[in-house]
Amino acid sequence: MPNLENLRKQAKLYLRWHRDGRYPVAAQIRAALPHFRGLTDREVLQQSFKLADAQELVARQAGFESWQALKAGVQAVTEKVSTAIATPALHAAEPSLFIADFETACAFYTDKLGFEIVFTYGEPPFYGQIRRGQALLNLRLIRRAVFVDDIREREELLAASMTVGSAAETRTLFAEFQAAGVDFFRPLKQEPWGARTFIVRDPDGNLLLFAGTAT
């Protein structure tokens, strides 16, 4: 965890970015602070944003409910510091999907695949994040071909792989997507190593693997 002085500097930086009208910070504010949710980037930047708000933003991004809780957490960690440094662990990954139509992509993932929008950035939006359960995907608008010819389908180049809890859940999810009229690149099957998988193709051709255990 960063030291408290660095966290204070980070809060002041967010405060300055808001005053300068920088759109990237608007998306972060809206995603983290409840009283800014539902506002557009422009509306977020027009709202009053004080140092206390910036400190709360830093705290919530670090997993704390308030600046006071963050300070207490930093103090507790500082008191327990030892000379032994654990090997850093990676706890999550967020695949990025390249899309040609932001509105169409958001509609597909929310209406067909049951994701929810975490945030969008830009006016009009060209970047955003969606979530279903613990699975996070980033959407990035790009108006040119990323893959040459049919290499993506021919080589089965996956854009993202998502883990489902059990075989029963995998079958249920497959049936849910069937009912929604999703385009399957590959239907539900049992792999030689025991896993049950299927692959969905989104409107931009991105291949999404859903995999669960055999039982």
C-alpha positions in Angstrom: 0.0 0.0 0.0 1.3 3.5 -0.8 2.3 5.8 2.0 -0.1 8.4 3.3 1.8 11.3 1.8 1.6 9.8 -1.7 -2.1 9.2 -1.3 -2.5 12.9 -0.3 -0.7 13.9 -3.5 -2.9 11.6 -5.5 -6.0 13.3 -4.1 -4.7 16.7 -4.9 -3.9 15.6 -8.4 -7.5 14.4 -8.9 -8.7 17.7 -7.6 -6.6 19.6 -10.1 -7.7 17.4 -13.0 -11.3 18.0 -12.1 -10.7 21.8 -12.0 -8.9 21.5 -15.4 -11.9 19.7 -16.8 -10.2 16.5 -17.7 -12.7 13.9 -18.9 -10.7 10.8 -17.8 -11.1 11.8 -14.1 -14.8 12.2 -14.6 -15.3 8.5 -15.3 -13.3 7.6 -12.2 -15.3 9.9 -10.0 -18.6 8.6 -11.3 -17.6 5.0 -10.9 -16.3 5.4 -7.3 -18.4 8.1 -5.6 -22.1 7.3 -5.1 -23.4 10.9 -5.3 -21.9 11.4 -8.8 -23.4 8.2 -10.3 -25.9 8.8 -13.1 -24.2 11.9 -14.3 -22.5 12.4 -17.6 -18.8 13.3 -17.8 -19.7 16.9 -18.5 -22.1 17.0 -15.5 -19.5 15.5 -13.2 -17.0 18.1 -14.2 -19.6 20.9 -13.6 -20.3 19.7 -10.1 -18.6 21.0 -7.0 -15.6 18.7 -6.2 -13.6 19.4 -3.1 -10.5 18.0 -1.6 -12.6 15.8 0.7 -14.3 14.3 -2.4 -10.9 13.7 -4.0 -9.7 12.0 -0.8 -12.8 9.8 -0.7 -12.2 8.9 -4.3 -8.6 7.7 -3.4 -10.0 5.8 -0.4 -12.7 4.0 -2.4 -10.3 3.1 -5.2 -8.1 1.5 -2.5 -11.0 -0.5 -1.1 -12.0 1.7 1.9 -15.3 3.5 2.5 -13.7 6.8 3.7 -10.5 8.7 3.9 -10.4 8.2 7.6 -10.7 4.4 7.1 -7.9 4.5 4.5 -5.6 6.5 6.9 -6.3 3.9 9.7 -5.5 1.1 7.2 -2.2 2.7 6.1 -1.2 3.2 9.7 -1.9 -0.4 10.6 0.1 -1.6 7.6 3.0 0.7 8.5 3.1 -0.6 12.0 3.4 -4.2 10.7 6.0 -3.7 8.1 8.8 -6.2 8.3 12.0 -6.7 6.4 10.5 -9.7 4.6 8.7 -8.7 1.4 6.2 -11.1 0.0 6.1 -11.9 -3.7 3.5 -9.7 -5.3 0.3 -11.6 -6.4 -1.9 -10.7 -9.3 -5.6 -10.8 -8.3 -7.5 -9.9 -11.4 -7.2 -9.2 -15.2 -9.4 -7.1 -17.4 -9.3 -8.2 -21.1 -9.8 -5.4 -23.6 -12.2 -5.9 -26.5 -12.0 -3.8 -29.7 -15.3 -2.7 -31.1 -16.6 -0.7 -34.1 -19.9 0.6 -32.6 -19.9 1.4 -28.9 -23.7 1.7 -28.5 -24.3 -1.6 -30.3 -21.6 -3.4 -28.2 -23.0 -2.1 -24.9 -26.5 -3.3 -25.9 -25.2 -6.7 -26.9 -23.4 -7.3 -23.6 -26.1 -6.0 -21.4 -29.2 -7.3 -23.2 -27.8 -10.6 -24.6 -25.1 -11.6 -22.1 -26.4 -10.1 -18.9 -23.5 -7.8 -18.2 -23.9 -4.4 -16.5 -22.1 -1.2 -17.4 -19.5 -0.1 -14.8 -18.6 3.1 -16.5 -18.2 4.8 -19.9 -15.8 7.5 -20.9 -16.0 10.2 -23.6 -18.7 12.2 -25.2 -19.7 10.3 -27.2 -18.2 7.2 -25.3 -15.3 5.4 -26.9 -14.1 3.5 -23.8 -15.9 1.7 -21.0 -16.1 -1.3 -18.7 -18.7 -3.9 -18.2 -19.2 -6.6 -15.5 -21.1 -9.8 -14.8 -20.3 -11.3 -11.4 -16.5 -11.1 -11.0 -15.8 -11.0 -14.8 -14.7 -7.5 -16.0 -14.3 -6.6 -19.7 -13.1 -3.3 -21.1 -14.6 -2.0 -24.4 -12.4 0.2 -26.7 -13.8 1.8 -29.8 -11.6 1.4 -32.8 -12.7 2.1 -36.4 -10.4 -0.2 -38.3 -9.8 -3.9 -38.8 -7.7 -5.4 -36.0 -7.3 -8.9 -37.6 -6.4 -9.8 -41.2 -8.9 -11.8 -43.2 -10.4 -14.8 -41.3 -7.3 -15.5 -39.1 -9.4 -14.9 -35.9 -11.9 -17.6 -36.7 -9.3 -19.9 -38.4 -6.9 -19.8 -35.4 -9.7 -19.5 -32.8 -8.1 -16.4 -31.3 -10.0 -15.7 -28.1 -10.6 -12.1 -26.9 -11.5 -13.2 -23.4 -11.9 -16.4 -21.3 -14.4 -16.5 -18.4 -14.7 -19.2 -15.8 -18.1 -20.5 -14.8 -18.6 -22.2 -11.4 -19.8 -25.7 -12.3 -21.1 -27.9 -15.2 -24.7 -27.1 -14.2 -24.0 -23.4 -14.3 -22.3 -23.7 -17.6 -25.3 -25.5 -19.1 -27.7 -22.9 -17.6 -25.6 -20.0 -19.0 -25.5 -21.7 -22.4 -29.3 -22.1 -22.4 -29.7 -18.4 -21.3 -27.6 -17.3 -24.2 -29.5 -19.6 -26.6 -32.8 -18.0 -25.5 -31.3 -14.5 -26.1 -30.4 -15.4 -29.7 -26.6 -15.2 -29.2 -24.3 -16.2 -32.0 -22.3 -19.2 -31.0 -18.9 -19.7 -32.6 -18.8 -23.1 -30.9 -21.6 -24.7 -29.0 -21.4 -26.4 -25.6 -19.0 -29.3 -25.6 -17.0 -31.4 -23.1 -13.3 -31.0 -23.7 -10.9 -34.0 -23.5 -9.5 -32.7 -20.2 -13.0 -32.7 -18.7 -14.1 -29.0 -18.9 -17.4 -27.9 -20.4 -17.0 -25.0 -22.7 -18.7 -22.9 -25.4 -17.6 -19.8 -27.4 -19.8 -16.8 -28.1 -19.1 -14.4 -31.0 -20.0 -10.7 -30.4 -21.2 -8.3 -33.1 -17.6 -7.3 -33.8 -16.3 -10.8 -34.1 -14.7 -11.0 -30.7 -14.6 -14.7 -29.5 -15.5 -15.1 -25.8 -14.9 -18.5 -24.1 -17.0 -19.6 -21.2 -15.7 -22.6 -19.3 -16.8 -24.6 -16.3 -15.8 -27.8 -14.6 -17.0 -31.2 -15.7 -19.1 -31.7 -12.6 
